Amino acid sequence: MQWGRCFSNRALASLPLTRQLAIAETCDRDDPDGQSEFWQLDLQMSFDDRSDPIDFASLRTVNTDFCFDQIGSQRAAALLTIRSDLDQQPLLRRMWHMVPTSSELTFSAV
């Protein structure tokens, strides 16, 4: 997860969520340099905070970093860390509960 201002969208507050997927079945398994096919799912939500602007400069970080853990206990722990980060930052918690003014969902090869 990332957050900030999307200047291409009237400088609205934005909260993009990205999920990358690697599909190993598309590569040649006999080729030692064979590459998986990568896809990315993006959900971009924008929020109108002009009446009470969110001060992103006051936040400790601008994203929750990447997690490459397999589904299971390690991934669950990473998701709990993300939730904890949100809970410790009132501005993000506020944005998480706002109704988006617009959203866009894309799925593309990367």
Summary of the structure (lengths in Angstrom):
residues: 110
radius of gyration: 17.1
end to end distance: 17.9
largest distance: 58.7
contacts: 239
relative contact order: 0.25
helix: 28%
strand: 33%
